């Protein structure tokens, strides 16, 4: 895999596990709120982590770390992702795949070979606005994301469906549409993620008004207990 970053310790990116995160370069979407624009637009600008370095690190962390998060970019663009995930799981680590869900055939191939312990799938927008808000040219992009969600649900892996929320892109009405679409797909829990005002693909977003933590919590409570809010620290906000 084309590894372009390694966070050696995290307590929030793999809930319930002491983990690390490995990032791969490249993505097939251009979401304006993406906070890893270098990995998306110019992955070769980031220092490469070789597979040898990565697995040497994991060997030395046995007994200290429990899980590995594969993130990006879009890790399933890497053709050897199943092989690498399989090696990680064979070492005794749990594997969580953070994916945009647009490659259901790769999700299916991964599950059929290496398997996965958890998925974090980003659901970006209401189905009818998916192409607009992600920069995708694929007319089937929303259907593909929901196919990936169905595969993850059927696999029995832990599943975190999350949506990054900026008021200029997704208002409360749009979130209501998404809530109904996800519920119809069988999703039992949905996470609204606070927009992170750092370097993003669309720099103008950070100058526009968005929801406060308190407003997002209020929206989540209106939908029901199956909807929660993840704040800027990466932790779930119970009250604001």
N, C-alpha and C positions, 0 to 999 in steps of 0.2 A: 504494500500500500504506500501511497505517497503521503507520508506523515509530515505535517508542517506545524507541529506544536505538541507539547506534552505538559500538562499540569499534573504534578506528581502527587497531589493530595487534595481531596475535596470531601466535604461532609454534606453537601447540598445537591450535587448534580446526579447522584445515585441515591435517592432517599432510602434510608435504612442501612446503607452500606458505607464503609470507609473505602473510598475509591480514588481513582485517578482518571484523567481525561486525555485522550489522544485525538488530535485533530487531523483531518485530511483536507487536501486542497481541492478546489473546484466545486461548482454548484450549477444546477440546471435552471435555477430560478434567480430572479433579481428583485427580491423583496425590499421595498424602500426602507424598512425599519431594521434590516439586518445589521447586527452589531459586529459582524466579522467580515467587513468588506474586503480586506486584504486577501483572506482565504478564498473569497468568491471571485474577485476581479483580477487578482494578481498573486496566486498562491506561491509562485516561485520567488516572490519577494520575502517570504518567510523562511527562516532557517529550517533545513530538512532534518528530520529525525530518522535515522536508518532503522530498518527492521531489527538489525543486530543490536543497536542501542536500546530499542524499545523492549525486546525480549530479555536483554541483560538486566534492564531495570526491573522487570517483573520477577525475574529469578531472585534478585536481591530483596524484593519486597514481600516474598512469600511469608505468610503468617502475620503480616502487618496490614496489607491491603486485602479487601474482599472482592472488589469489583472494578471493572474497566468500562468506562464510557467511551464509545466511539462517536465522535462528533465531527463537525466541519464548519463550513462547506457541507457537502453531502457525501457521507462515507460510503453509501451503497453505489455511488458512481465508480468506485474502485472495483475492478473485476475480480481481484483476489480477496475481497472482503470475507467471503465465507471461510476461506482457508485460514485467514488470520484470526477470525473470531473463533474458529474451531480450535486452533492452537492455544488461544487464551483460555478457553473453557477447559481444555485438557490439562492445563496447568493448575486447575482448581479454582480459577477465578470465575465470578459471575460476569456476564457480558450484557451491557445495555447499549442499544443502538438508538442514537438520536437521528431521526430522519425526517425529511419533508414529505415522505409518503408517496412521491410521484413515480416510484419505480416498483410497483407491486410484484412484478415478475422477479425482481431481485430479492424482495422480502420473502417471496415464496421459495426461491432457491436457497436462501440463507436458512430458512426454517427446515427445509428438507435435508440439509447437509449438516451444518454446524449447530443449528438451533440458536436460540437466544433466551436469556433470562428475563429481559425487560426491553421495552421500547418506549421512547419518547417521540411521539409523532406530532409535528406541528401542523395544525389545521389553521389555515391562514385567513379564510374569508368565507362568506356565504357562497354556495356553489355557483350561483349566477355571476358572481364578481371575482371568481378565482383567478382567471387570466389577467384581469385588470390589475389586481392588487399584488400579483406575483411576477408580472412581466413574462409570463409563459405564453408561448405561441401554440401550445398543445390544446386543441378544443376539448380533449378528454381529461384534462388535468385534474379537475375536481373528482371525476369518477374514479380516477386512478388512486387518488388519496383515500377515498372511501373504501376502495378495494384493499388497500394496505391496512386500513383500520380493521376491516373484517378479518383479514388474515391474522393480524395480531391478536384480536379477540379470540378467534378460534384456537390459537396456539396455546392459550392459557398463560402466556407470559404476562408479567406485570406490564401495565399500560398506562402511560401518562399522555393524555391528549391535551395539548396546550395551545393557546392563542395569544400572541403578543398584541396588546391593545394600545392603539393611539387614536384619540378622539377624531382626528382629521381623516382617518381611514375607516374606522369602525365605530359608528355611534351605537347607542343603546338598542335602536331598532335592528341594526345589522346583527348585533350580538344575539338578539332574540331569535332571529332567523336561524343563526348558527346553532343555538341551543336546541331548537326543534329538529333540525337536520341531524345533529349528533345523537339526540335521544332516539330518533327513528332508526338510526344505525346500530343501536344497542349499546352506546357508550354510557357507562355508569358514573363516570367522574370526569369533569372538565376543569381545566386550570386556566384562568385568565392571568396572563403575565403582564406586569407593568412594563411599559416602554422604557428602555434604557437610553438616556440622553448622552450617548457617547458618539464616537465616530460611527456613522451609519452610511448606507448607500445614498440616501436622500438627506443631505445636510440640512435642508430647510425644515424638516420635521421637528427638530429640537427647538426651533423658534416658535412653533405653533402650540396653542393651548391643547392640553390633553387631560385625561382624568387624573384626579388625585387618588392616592391609595384609598381614602375614605369613600370616594365616589365608586371606585371599582368594587369595594367590599359591599356597598349598598346594592349595586347592580347584581352581584353574585347572590346576595341574600334574597333578592326578588325572584330569581330563577329557582332557587332551592338549595338544599344542603349538599347536593351532588356537584355544585359549582363552587370553586374556591379561588383564592387570589394569591399569586406568588409575587412578592415585592422585589425591590431592586437587589436585596441581599441574596435572593434565591430561596428564601424561606417563605413558608405559607403564613399569610396574615390572617389571624383569627378575628381581629377587631382593629378598627382604625377610627 
